[in-house]
Amino acid sequence: MFDFLDRYDVLGAFWVTVQLTFYSAIGSLIWGTVLAAMRVSPVPLMRGFGTAYVNVVRNIPLTVIIVFTSLGLFQTLGVTLGAGNFKTIDFRLAVLGLIAYTSAFVCEAIRSGINTVPLGQSEAARAIGLRFPQVLMLIVLPQAFRSVVGPLANVLIALTKNTTVASAIGVAEAAALMREMIENEAQLILISAVFAFGFICLTLPTGLFLGWVSRKVSVKR
């Protein structure tokens, strides 16, 4: 019944999906945190840039961003993000597009956590001479991250599913292989079930684990 699995590297395709998710999640967390810091910054220019970035990027379809990284950055401007063949270049460009898109949602999740920190704590920190970056890094962000583990888990799950868009620029992840198998095999329902089960195995344990972490580390107000 599942003899078609012997003819395709399904595990390899899902491994590419895991890699896309991992690298994009790390990059999105870093860039999203920077954007969140900009959005609460006392500097109007930084605050305006953070707000504009989030509002613009959140309203652009991910497919448009991913295709732009290939057609706009690579084919038009020659941006490769390092040496390599077309497969590795497409992978890096897909990660860049996923980071650019996902970081906007990470930013809003972290900003909501920042808003849960009592204002008096920031005022007390400034009263003893701490500057804004010190207040943010030492006082606010540690508490904010503990408050938003749950929302960030949802963003991570959405990111895992969004990696399927990378197939639009030729990245050989799970969705690309699924499309190839559907075109060459007659067992549509079984193929769809296999890949649906694969994504459930990636996202469900992640959601359950991070949900448990969220309950353990949440700040009691």
N, CA, C and O of each residue as an XYZ file, in Angstrom:
884
protein
N       0.832     -1.210      0.000
C       0.000      0.000      0.000
C       0.867      1.261      0.000
O       0.591      2.230     -0.708
N       1.921      1.216      0.815
C       2.809      2.377      0.915
C       4.122      2.143      0.171
O       5.164      2.680      0.547
N       4.059      1.331     -0.894
C       5.275      1.032     -1.630
C       5.874      2.266     -2.297
O       7.065      2.275     -2.609
N       5.076      3.304     -2.520
C       5.595      4.520     -3.158
C       6.618      5.223     -2.263
O       7.420      6.021     -2.747
N       6.591      4.929     -0.962
C       7.555      5.562     -0.059
C       8.979      5.099     -0.332
O       9.937      5.810     -0.029
N       9.117      3.899     -0.910
C      10.450      3.390     -1.212
C      11.098      4.128     -2.379
O      12.317      4.087     -2.544
N      10.287      4.798     -3.182
C      10.817      5.465     -4.377
C      11.137      6.939     -4.137
O      11.666      7.608     -5.025
N      10.824      7.448     -2.950
C      11.038      8.877     -2.682
C      11.675      9.044     -1.305
O      11.446      8.245     -0.396
N      12.458     10.073     -1.175
C      13.141     10.363      0.095
C      12.258     11.291      0.943
O      12.512     12.492      1.044
N      11.231     10.715      1.540
C      10.289     11.511      2.327
C      10.964     12.074      3.576
O      10.784     13.244      3.914
N      11.740     11.233      4.258
C      12.432     11.705      5.465
C      13.403     12.830      5.141
O      13.533     13.777      5.916
N      14.084     12.737      4.007
C      14.997     13.801      3.596
C      14.270     15.108      3.347
O      14.768     16.179      3.696
N      13.083     15.022      2.740
C      12.301     16.234      2.488
C      11.853     16.872      3.799
O      11.887     18.094      3.939
N      11.435     16.052      4.757
C      11.025     16.604      6.048
C      12.233     17.138      6.826
O      12.092     18.062      7.627
N      13.410     16.566      6.596
C      14.605     17.091      7.239
C      14.909     18.502      6.727
O      15.334     19.366      7.495
N      14.692     18.731      5.436
C      14.844     20.087      4.893
C      13.829     21.025      5.541
O      14.158     22.170      5.852
N      12.606     20.554      5.747
C      11.586     21.362      6.417
C      12.016     21.710      7.836
O      11.842     22.846      8.279
N      12.576     20.741      8.547
C      13.061     20.993      9.910
C      14.179     22.033      9.895
O      14.209     22.924     10.744
N      15.089     21.924      8.944
C      16.184     22.892      8.846
C      15.664     24.287      8.540
O      16.107     25.266      9.140
N      14.727     24.377      7.608
C      14.112     25.675      7.301
C      13.489     26.284      8.543
O      13.656     27.472      8.820
N      12.764     25.451      9.294
C      12.102     25.937     10.500
C      13.112     26.390     11.541
O      12.943     27.445     12.152
N      14.157     25.602     11.746
C      15.146     25.908     12.781
C      15.856     27.226     12.492
O      15.869     28.124     13.334
N      16.442     27.342     11.315
C      17.198     28.552     10.997
C      16.301     29.784     10.930
O      16.689     30.871     11.360
N      15.108     29.606     10.393
C      14.181     30.737     10.309
C      13.698     31.159     11.689
O      13.513     32.348     11.947
N      13.493     30.190     12.579
C      13.039     30.509     13.938
C      14.107     31.295     14.695
O      13.795     32.272     15.376
N      15.371     30.868     14.579
C      16.453     31.582     15.262
C      16.557     33.010     14.729
O      16.619     33.968     15.500
N      16.575     33.139     13.410
C      16.671     34.472     12.820
C      15.481     35.351     13.144
O      15.639     36.545     13.400
N      14.289     34.770     13.136
C      13.079     35.545     13.431
C      13.053     36.012     14.874
O      12.600     37.119     15.166
N      13.539     35.166     15.783
C      13.568     35.558     17.192
C      14.515     36.734     17.405
O      14.202     37.666     18.146
N      15.673     36.686     16.751
C      16.647     37.774     16.903
C      16.117     39.066     16.281
O      16.086     40.106     16.939
N      15.702     39.001     15.019
C      15.231     40.202     14.335
C      13.918     40.695     14.934
O      13.696     41.903     15.015
N      13.051     39.787     15.353
C      11.788     40.194     15.975
C      12.009     40.899     17.299
O      11.294     41.845     17.631
N      13.008     40.437     18.066
C      13.329     41.108     19.330
C      13.866     42.510     19.080
O      13.520     43.450     19.797
N      14.711     42.650     18.063
C      15.226     43.979     17.708
C      14.080     44.904     17.298
O      14.040     46.069     17.695
N      13.159     44.379     16.507
C      12.011     45.191     16.086
C      11.148     45.593     17.278
O      10.670     46.725     17.351
N      10.950     44.657     18.214
C      10.157     44.980     19.403
C      10.830     46.072     20.219
O      10.161     46.962     20.744
N      12.169     46.004     20.328
C      12.906     47.058     21.037
C      12.737     48.395     20.333
O      12.617     49.433     20.983
N      12.729     48.371     19.010
C      12.504     49.608     18.248
C      11.108     50.171     18.502
O      10.931     51.382     18.630
N      10.136     49.293     18.573
C       8.753     49.744     18.724
C       8.485     50.394     20.077
O       7.569     51.207     20.199
N       9.263     50.050     21.083
C       9.083     50.678     22.400
C      10.196     51.668     22.707
O      10.306     52.168     23.827
N      11.023     51.947     21.701
C      12.150     52.861     21.894
C      11.681     54.302     22.086
O      10.664     54.696     21.515
N      12.401     55.091     22.878
C      12.065     56.515     23.011
C      12.506     57.339     21.800
O      12.172     58.521     21.709
N      13.247     56.735     20.874
C      13.707     57.448     19.676
C      12.617     57.373     18.601
O      12.299     56.273     18.147
N      12.041     58.485     18.184
C      10.931     58.455     17.219
C      11.263     57.772     15.905
O      10.418     57.072     15.347
N      12.489     57.962     15.391
C      12.871     57.357     14.121
C      12.865     55.832     14.207
O      12.352     55.158     13.314
N      13.435     55.293     15.280
C      13.451     53.843     15.451
C      12.044     53.306     15.664
O      11.678     52.264     15.120
N      11.265     54.020     16.452
C       9.886     53.595     16.701
C       9.072     53.607     15.402
O       8.271     52.705     15.155
N       9.282     54.623     14.587
C       8.569     54.703     13.319
C       8.973     53.596     12.361
O       8.128     53.026     11.670
N      10.283     53.287     12.317
C      10.732     52.208     11.439
C      10.139     50.876     11.867
O       9.652     50.118     11.028
N      10.172     50.580     13.169
C       9.620     49.320     13.656
C       8.143     49.188     13.354
O       7.678     48.128     12.934
N       7.411     50.260     13.568
C       5.968     50.237     13.305
C       5.680     50.049     11.823
O       4.815     49.258     11.448
N       6.406     50.778     10.980
C       6.197     50.669      9.534
C       6.543     49.271      9.033
O       5.811     48.702      8.223
N       7.648     48.721      9.509
C       8.067     47.386      9.070
C       6.991     46.357      9.400
O       6.587     45.575      8.539
N       6.535     46.361     10.631
C       5.555     45.363     11.059
C       4.259     45.502     10.270
O       3.712     44.507      9.794
N       3.767     46.722     10.128
C       2.493     46.925      9.446
C       2.570     46.597      7.959
O       1.596     46.119      7.378
N       3.710     46.849      7.346
C       3.855     46.555      5.918
C       4.046     45.059      5.689
O       3.343     44.462      4.875
N       4.991     44.453      6.400
C       5.341     43.056      6.141
C       4.189     42.119      6.503
O       3.954     41.137      5.799
N       3.479     42.402      7.572
C       2.361     41.525      7.967
C       1.263     41.480      6.918
O       0.499     40.516      6.863
N       1.176     42.503      6.092
C       0.103     42.575      5.101
C       0.559     42.205      3.695
O      -0.180     42.405      2.731
N       1.768     41.668      3.571
C       2.253     41.145      2.297
C       2.190     39.624      2.351
O       2.682     39.032      3.312
N       1.597     38.970      1.347
C       1.571     37.499      1.358
C       2.984     36.923      1.401
O       3.900     37.450      0.770
N       3.146     35.843      2.147
C       4.459     35.221      2.280
C       4.995     34.765      0.927
O       6.197     34.849      0.675
N       4.118     34.287      0.066
C       4.558     33.843     -1.256
C       5.236     34.969     -2.018
O       6.237     34.746     -2.699
N       4.699     36.170     -1.908
C       5.293     37.322     -2.595
C       6.700     37.590     -2.065
O       7.618     37.869     -2.836
N       6.860     37.503     -0.751
C       8.175     37.752     -0.144
C       9.176     36.684     -0.568
O      10.314     37.006     -0.910
N       8.766     35.417     -0.551
C       9.665     34.331     -0.924
C      10.074     34.443     -2.393
O      11.249     34.293     -2.729
N       9.110     34.703     -3.255
C       9.425     34.836     -4.684
C      10.319     36.047     -4.925
O      11.197     36.003     -5.787
N      10.107     37.132     -4.169
C      10.952     38.312     -4.320
C      12.407     38.007     -3.967
O      13.323     38.512     -4.616
N      12.622     37.182     -2.940
C      13.998     36.860     -2.572
C      14.726     36.156     -3.708
O      15.938     36.306     -3.857
N      13.985     35.379     -4.518
C      14.604     34.670     -5.631
C      14.705     35.548     -6.873
O      15.785     35.701     -7.444
N      13.578     36.126     -7.290
C      13.569     36.922     -8.516
C      14.207     38.287     -8.316
O      14.930     38.775     -9.183
N      13.935     38.903     -7.164
C      14.438     40.252     -6.926
C      15.867     40.281     -6.441
O      16.715     40.954     -7.027
N      16.141     39.544     -5.357
C      17.473     39.593     -4.764
C      18.489     38.787     -5.560
O      19.580     39.276     -5.854
N      18.138     37.560     -5.906
C      19.113     36.680     -6.551
C      19.248     36.961     -8.059
O      20.337     37.280     -8.537
N      18.151     36.841     -8.795
C      18.238     36.936    -10.245
C      18.467     38.365    -10.736
O      19.141     38.572    -11.745
N      17.905     39.358    -10.023
C      18.052     40.745    -10.463
C      19.273     41.425     -9.867
O      20.047     42.064    -10.581
N      19.446     41.285     -8.555
C      20.540     41.977     -7.877
C      21.765     41.103     -7.650
O      22.826     41.610     -7.284
N      21.634     39.817     -7.859
C      22.773     38.929     -7.705
C      23.134     38.597     -6.270
O      24.257     38.173     -6.000
N      22.210     38.781     -5.351
C      22.462     38.466     -3.950
C      22.381     36.957     -3.752
O      21.363     36.343     -4.072
N      23.441     36.357     -3.228
C      23.473     34.904     -3.026
C      23.615     34.506     -1.564
O      23.408     33.343     -1.220
N      23.966     35.454     -0.697
C      24.156     35.173      0.733
C      25.231     34.126      0.963
O      25.139     33.318      1.887
N      26.247     34.147      0.117
C      27.340     33.183      0.261
C      27.476     32.300     -0.959
O      26.600     32.290     -1.825
N      28.567     31.560     -1.033
C      28.815     30.693     -2.174
C      27.973     29.426     -2.081
O      27.491     29.052     -1.012
N      27.808     28.772     -3.239
C      27.071     27.518     -3.253
C      26.353     27.318     -4.568
O      26.345     28.202     -5.425
N      25.742     26.136     -4.729
C      24.989     25.881     -5.942
C      23.578     26.430     -5.809
O      23.231     27.030     -4.792
N      22.770     26.224     -6.837
C      21.433     26.807     -6.851
C      20.567     26.290     -5.707
O      19.751     27.031     -5.158
N      20.744     25.016     -5.345
C      19.920     24.442     -4.280
C      20.203     25.116     -2.945
O      19.274     25.452     -2.210
N      21.473     25.315     -2.626
C      21.799     25.942     -1.344
C      21.445     27.423     -1.352
O      21.038     27.973     -0.329
N      21.599     28.072     -2.508
C      21.224     29.491     -2.602
C      19.725     29.650     -2.372
O      19.298     30.528     -1.622
N      18.927     28.800     -3.017
C      17.475     28.868     -2.827
C      17.099     28.629     -1.368
O      16.185     29.268     -0.847
N      17.800     27.712     -0.710
C      17.530     27.435      0.703
C      17.793     28.679      1.543
O      16.965     29.053      2.374
N      18.933     29.320      1.333
C      19.275     30.511      2.112
C      18.310     31.653      1.830
O      17.931     32.386      2.743
N      17.915     31.806      0.586
C      16.960     32.868      0.241
C      15.596     32.600      0.874
O      14.917     33.527      1.314
N      15.199     31.322      0.918
C      13.934     30.970      1.564
C      13.980     31.281      3.053
O      13.014     31.797      3.614
N      15.113     30.965      3.697
C      15.270     31.286      5.120
C      15.176     32.799      5.330
O      14.528     33.258      6.271
N      15.821     33.570      4.454
C      15.763     35.028      4.567
C      14.330     35.534      4.460
O      13.904     36.382      5.244
N      13.584     35.009      3.483
C      12.194     35.426      3.327
C      11.332     35.052      4.517
O      10.497     35.843      4.956
N      11.529     33.854      5.040
C      10.761     33.419      6.209
C      11.094     34.262      7.435
O      10.212     34.582      8.232
N      12.379     34.624      7.585
C      12.768     35.483      8.707
C      12.117     36.853      8.577
O      11.562     37.377      9.543
N      12.187     37.430      7.381
C      11.623     38.760      7.168
C      10.131     38.784      7.499
O       9.629     39.755      8.064
N       9.429     37.713      7.144
C       7.977     37.662      7.366
C       7.639     37.323      8.815
O       6.839     38.015      9.443
N       8.237     36.274      9.344
C       7.877     35.780     10.672
C       8.277     36.746     11.779
O       7.606     36.827     12.807
N       9.365     37.475     11.574
C       9.840     38.394     12.610
C       8.818     39.473     12.939
O       8.810     39.989     14.056
N       7.964     39.820     11.994
C       6.925     40.811     12.273
C       5.946     40.288     13.323
O       5.488     41.045     14.178
N       5.629     39.007     13.259
C       4.717     38.412     14.234
C       5.423     38.157     15.566
O       4.822     38.288     16.632
N       6.712     37.790     15.492
C       7.489     37.641     16.718
C       7.568     38.984     17.445
O       7.432     39.048     18.667
N       7.785     40.039     16.690
C       7.861     41.385     17.270
C       6.598     41.729     18.054
O       6.679     42.203     19.187
N       5.442     41.492     17.459
C       4.192     41.834     18.133
C       3.953     40.970     19.363
O       3.402     41.440     20.358
N       4.369     39.699     19.295
C       4.230     38.836     20.471
C       5.101     39.344     21.613
O       4.651     39.424     22.756
N       6.351     39.688     21.300
C       7.257     40.178     22.343
C       6.804     41.537     22.858
O       6.903     41.810     24.055
N       6.312     42.385     21.975
C       5.833     43.705     22.416
C       4.652     43.570     23.376
O       4.526     44.343     24.326
N       3.787     42.581     23.123
C       2.674     42.354     24.051
C       3.206     41.911     25.410
O       2.636     42.261     26.444
N       4.307     41.136     25.412
C       4.918     40.748     26.679
C       5.556     41.925     27.387
O       5.490     42.024     28.612
N       6.172     42.818     26.630
C       6.758     44.025     27.219
C       5.689     44.859     27.904
O       5.923     45.430     28.969
N       4.522     44.928     27.291
C       3.439     45.730     27.857
C       2.877     45.146     29.154
O       2.182     45.841     29.895
N       3.175     43.869     29.431
C       2.694     43.276     30.684
C       3.598     43.609     31.866
O       3.200     43.439     33.018
N       4.817     44.084     31.587
C       5.742     44.432     32.670
C       5.304     45.750     33.297
O       5.163     46.742     32.581
N       5.086     45.795     34.601
C       4.631     47.034     35.249
C       5.557     48.207     34.947
O       6.780     48.085     35.007
N       4.955     49.331     34.626
C       5.728     50.524     34.279
C       6.626     50.972     35.421
O       7.700     51.529     35.190
N       6.188     50.728     36.658
C       6.973     51.150     37.820
C       8.357     50.524     37.862
O       9.294     51.128     38.383
N       8.499     49.318     37.318
C       9.805     48.679     37.314
C      10.782     49.419     36.407
O      11.949     49.597     36.756
N      10.308     49.843     35.257
C      11.156     50.613     34.348
C      11.522     51.960     34.946
O      12.661     52.414     34.829
N      10.555     52.594     35.583
C      10.809     53.900     36.192
C      11.822     53.767     37.330
O      12.692     54.623     37.488
N      11.714     52.704     38.116
C      12.657     52.492     39.209
C      14.068     52.236     38.665
O      15.054     52.705     39.232
N      14.151     51.489     37.562
C      15.458     51.219     36.968
C      16.093     52.494     36.431
O      17.296     52.706     36.582
N      15.292     53.330     35.812
C      15.831     54.599     35.305
C      16.221     55.522     36.452
O      17.149     56.322     36.330
N      15.511     55.407     37.559
C      15.809     56.273     38.706
C      17.170     55.970     39.317
O      17.788     56.844     39.924
N      17.637     54.740     39.161
C      18.950     54.397     39.712
C      20.058     54.556     38.660
O      21.200     54.154     38.885
N      19.709     55.142     37.523
C      20.723     55.493     36.536
C      20.875     54.565     35.358
O      21.782     54.759     34.548
N      20.023     53.561     35.227
C      20.125     52.663     34.074
C      19.590     53.338     32.822
O      18.587     54.050     32.873
N      20.257     53.114     31.704
C      19.798     53.653     30.439
C      18.773     52.720     29.799
O      18.576     51.590     30.247
N      18.119     53.216     28.736
C      17.050     52.441     28.095
C      17.502     51.042     27.678
O      16.807     50.074     27.988
N      18.651     50.889     26.978
C      19.067     49.527     26.608
C      19.272     48.613     27.811
O      18.959     47.424     27.753
N      19.803     49.174     28.909
C      20.015     48.364     30.108
C      18.693     47.973     30.747
O      18.519     46.836     31.185
N      17.761     48.917     30.799
C      16.439     48.618     31.348
C      15.765     47.516     30.535
O      15.151     46.598     31.079
N      15.899     47.636     29.224
C      15.256     46.664     28.339
C      15.871     45.277     28.509
O      15.148     44.289     28.642
N      17.193     45.200     28.505
C      17.871     43.908     28.540
C      17.841     43.253     29.918
O      17.723     42.032     30.024
N      17.947     44.061     30.970
C      18.071     43.501     32.322
C      16.738     43.353     33.054
O      16.575     42.451     33.875
N      15.803     44.226     32.760
C      14.551     44.257     33.521
C      13.356     43.781     32.709
O      12.609     42.903     33.142
N      13.181     44.362     31.535
C      11.926     44.170     30.797
C      11.900     42.872     29.997
O      10.987     42.064     30.164
N      12.896     42.660     29.126
C      12.846     41.505     28.232
C      12.842     40.156     28.951
O      12.118     39.258     28.520
N      13.617     39.968     30.028
C      13.532     38.666     30.710
C      12.117     38.320     31.175
O      11.693     37.168     31.085
N      11.395     39.316     31.668
C      10.011     39.068     32.086
C       9.090     38.925     30.883
O       8.166     38.112     30.895
N       9.343     39.718     29.842
C       8.493     39.675     28.655
C       8.562     38.310     27.981
O       7.537     37.768     27.569
N       9.766     37.753     27.867
C       9.907     36.446     27.225
C       9.164     35.361     27.993
O       8.577     34.462     27.392
N       9.190     35.444     29.309
C       8.473     34.453     30.117
C       6.970     34.549     29.912
O       6.249     33.563     30.068
N       6.504     35.735     29.564
C       5.060     35.943     29.389
C       4.555     35.512     28.017
O       3.356     35.299     27.837
N       5.461     35.380     27.049
C       5.007     35.153     25.672
C       5.485     33.829     25.091
O       5.516     33.674     23.870
N       5.857     32.876     25.933
C       6.258     31.568     25.411
C       5.109     30.938     24.629
O       5.324     30.355     23.566
N       3.895     31.054     25.155
C       2.722     30.504     24.472
C       2.496     31.127     23.105
O       2.409     30.400     22.116
N       2.398     32.464     23.016
C       2.250     33.099     21.696
C       3.397     32.786     20.747
O       3.171     32.590     19.552
N       4.622     32.738     21.256
C       5.751     32.403     20.391
C       5.666     30.962     19.893
O       6.116     30.657     18.789
N       5.091     30.080     20.702
C       4.882     28.698     20.256
C       3.932     28.666     19.066
O       4.140     27.911     18.117
N       2.891     29.486     19.121
C       1.955     29.554     17.996
C       2.640     30.081     16.740
O       2.382     29.602     15.635
N       3.517     31.071     16.916
C       4.259     31.607     15.771
C       5.174     30.533     15.191
O       5.297     30.421     13.971
N       5.819     29.738     16.057
C       6.708     28.677     15.592
C       5.945     27.613     14.816
O       6.423     27.125     13.792
N       4.772     27.254     15.296
C       3.954     26.270     14.583
C       3.535     26.812     13.222
O       3.578     26.098     12.220
N       3.130     28.085     13.192
C       2.772     28.701     11.914
C       3.972     28.749     10.972
O       3.827     28.549      9.766
N       5.154     29.011     11.520
C       6.366     29.033     10.706
C       6.633     27.665     10.097
O       6.984     27.564      8.921
N       6.468     26.613     10.892
C       6.689     25.256     10.385
C       5.799     24.971      9.183
O       6.248     24.390      8.195
N       4.548     25.379      9.269
C       3.623     25.160      8.154
C       3.924     26.101      6.986
O       3.712     25.747      5.826
N       4.414     27.294      7.297
C       4.721     28.256      6.234
C       5.936     27.864      5.408
O       6.132     28.388      4.312
N       6.763     26.938      5.925
C       7.923     26.514      5.146
C       7.520     25.872      3.821
O       8.339     25.777      2.906
N       6.271     25.432      3.711
C       5.813     24.830      2.453
C       5.866     25.826      1.301
O       5.939     25.425      0.139
N       5.831     27.123      1.614
C       5.882     28.146      0.567
C       7.253     28.160     -0.106
O       7.375     28.623     -1.240
N       8.296     27.655      0.582
C       9.640     27.646      0.009
C       9.707     26.830     -1.276
O      10.623     27.012     -2.078
N       8.746     25.932     -1.479
C       8.742     25.147     -2.712
C       8.523     26.027     -3.935
O       8.815     25.616     -5.058
N       8.007     27.242     -3.724
C       7.764     28.155     -4.845
C       9.048     28.578     -5.533
O       9.018     28.975     -6.698
N      10.189     28.503     -4.829
C      11.463     28.875     -5.447
C      12.386     27.664     -5.562
O      13.601     27.811     -5.700
N      11.806     26.475     -5.504
C      12.568     25.273     -5.796
C      13.254     24.607     -4.633
O      14.089     23.729     -4.848
N      12.940     24.985     -3.404
C      13.534     24.306     -2.245
C      12.869     22.937     -2.088
O      11.643     22.841     -2.042
N      13.670     21.896     -2.009
C      13.143     20.529     -1.996
C      12.702     20.115     -0.603
O      13.252     19.181     -0.019
N      11.702     20.818     -0.072
C      11.171     20.443      1.240
C       9.948     19.553      1.063
O       9.680     19.070     -0.038
N       9.205     19.334      2.148
C       8.148     18.329      2.124
C       7.057     18.627      1.101
O       6.610     17.725      0.391
N       6.622     19.890      1.020
C       5.537     20.223      0.098
C       5.948     20.020     -1.353
O       5.140     19.591     -2.177
N       7.214     20.329     -1.669
C       7.698     20.135     -3.042
C       7.693     18.654     -3.413
O       7.298     18.283     -4.518
N       8.137     17.810     -2.476
C       8.132     16.375     -2.757
C       6.709     15.842     -2.851
O       6.423     14.979     -3.680
N       5.822     16.346     -2.013
C       4.428     15.910     -2.066
C       3.819     16.213     -3.436
O       3.108     15.384     -4.002
N       4.102     17.398     -3.960
C       3.573     17.756     -5.279
C       4.136     16.835     -6.359
O       3.417     16.414     -7.264
N       5.423     16.527     -6.254
C       6.032     15.627     -7.235
C       5.419     14.238     -7.158
O       5.163     13.613     -8.186
N       5.185     13.756     -5.953
C       4.612     12.426     -5.792
C       3.183     12.366     -6.305
O       2.780     11.370     -6.907
N       2.414     13.421     -6.073
C       1.024     13.441     -6.554
C       0.988     13.437     -8.079
O       0.102     12.836     -8.687
N       1.963     14.114     -8.690
C       2.008     14.153    -10.152
C       2.385     12.808    -10.758
O       1.973     12.502    -11.877
N       3.166     11.997    -10.034
C       3.690     10.748    -10.589
C       3.022      9.497    -10.054
O       3.200      8.415    -10.614
N       2.255      9.623     -8.978
C       1.619      8.454     -8.376
C       0.101      8.616     -8.396
O      -0.419      9.726     -8.515
N      -0.594      7.492     -8.279
C      -2.055      7.523     -8.330
C      -2.706      7.526     -6.951
O      -3.925      7.658     -6.845
N      -1.910      7.383     -5.898
C      -2.459      7.240     -4.550
C      -2.527      8.604     -3.852
O      -1.778      8.869     -2.913
N      -3.416      9.442     -4.317
C      -3.506     10.813     -3.830
C      -3.825     10.881     -2.342
O      -3.184     11.623     -1.597
N      -4.817     10.105     -1.912
C      -5.251     10.176     -0.521
C      -4.152      9.688      0.420
O      -3.910     10.303      1.459
N      -3.491      8.598      0.068
C      -2.434      8.062      0.927
C      -1.245      9.015      1.009
O      -0.667      9.203      2.079
N      -0.885      9.613     -0.117
C       0.226     10.566     -0.119
C      -0.101     11.769      0.751
O       0.730     12.217      1.541
N      -1.308     12.288      0.607
C      -1.726     13.436      1.415
C      -1.738     13.078      2.893
O      -1.341     13.886      3.733
N      -2.191     11.870      3.214
C      -2.239     11.433      4.610
C      -0.838     11.326      5.199
O      -0.615     11.711      6.347
N       0.108     10.806      4.418
C       1.486     10.666      4.897
C       2.075     12.024      5.242
O       2.691     12.185      6.296
N       1.891     13.000      4.363
C       2.489     14.308      4.609
C       1.740     15.070      5.703
O       2.350     15.820      6.466
N       0.437     14.883      5.779
C      -0.310     15.497      6.880
C       0.161     14.940      8.218
O       0.345     15.687      9.179
N       0.356     13.622      8.275
C       0.853     12.999      9.499
C       2.253     13.507      9.834
O       2.574     13.722     11.003
N       3.085     13.697      8.814
C       4.432     14.207      9.044
C       4.428     15.586      9.677
O       5.195     15.850     10.602
N       3.570     16.463      9.184
C       3.512     17.808      9.754
C       2.906     17.792     11.161
O       3.292     18.593     12.012
N       1.965     16.888     11.402
C       1.419     16.757     12.758
C       2.513     16.319     13.725
O       2.581     16.799     14.856
N       3.372     15.402     13.271
C       4.483     14.946     14.119
C       5.474     16.069     14.418
O       6.143     16.044     15.451
N       5.571     17.049     13.528
C       6.461     18.180     13.768
C       5.840     19.228     14.669
O       6.516     19.774     15.541
N       4.562     19.517     14.471
C       3.943     20.662     15.147
C       3.289     20.305     16.480
O       3.367     21.087     17.428
N       2.645     19.141     16.573
C       1.914     18.810     17.800
C       2.831     18.670     19.011
O       2.542     19.274     20.043
N       3.922     17.905     18.939
C       4.822     17.836     20.109
C       5.416     19.195     20.464
O       5.598     19.511     21.639
N       5.719     20.000     19.439
C       6.261     21.340     19.703
C       5.275     22.178     20.493
O       5.641     22.833     21.469
N       4.005     22.154     20.059
C       2.980     22.929     20.759
C       2.766     22.455     22.180
O       2.629     23.270     23.092
N       2.736     21.131     22.382
C       2.525     20.591     23.725
C       3.699     20.921     24.644
O       3.506     21.305     25.798
N       4.922     20.767     24.120
C       6.093     21.039     24.947
C       6.180     22.516     25.322
O       6.391     22.844     26.490
N       6.021     23.400     24.359
C       6.129     24.829     24.652
C       4.947     25.315     25.494
O       5.079     26.272     26.257
N       3.798     24.661     25.357
C       2.683     24.983     26.240
C       3.009     24.649     27.682
O       2.672     25.403     28.595
N       3.674     23.503     27.888
C       4.113     23.118     29.234
C       5.157     24.103     29.760
O       5.106     24.503     30.923
N       6.103     24.493     28.904
C       7.108     25.460     29.307
C       6.460     26.784     29.673
O       6.855     27.426     30.646
N       5.464     27.195     28.894
C       4.779     28.461     29.168
C       4.150     28.465     30.549
O       4.224     29.465     31.264
N       3.530     27.352     30.929
C       2.907     27.272     32.253
C       3.951     27.275     33.365
O       3.693     27.785     34.456
N       5.128     26.710     33.098
C       6.160     26.624     34.122
C       6.860     27.954     34.369
O       7.215     28.266     35.506
N       7.061     28.742     33.310
C       7.886     29.954     33.434
C       7.078     31.238     33.467
O       7.646     32.321     33.611
N       5.753     31.137     33.335
C       4.946     32.353     33.263
C       5.101     33.178     34.546
O       5.244     32.645     35.647
N       5.067     34.488     34.355
C       5.224     35.422     35.480
C       3.863     35.566     36.165
O       2.859     35.854     35.514
N       3.843     35.365     37.464
C       2.613     35.518     38.227
C       2.440     36.992     38.610
O       3.267     37.567     39.318
N       1.356     37.581     38.130
C       1.092     38.997     38.427
C       0.099     39.117     39.595
O      -0.251     40.228     39.996
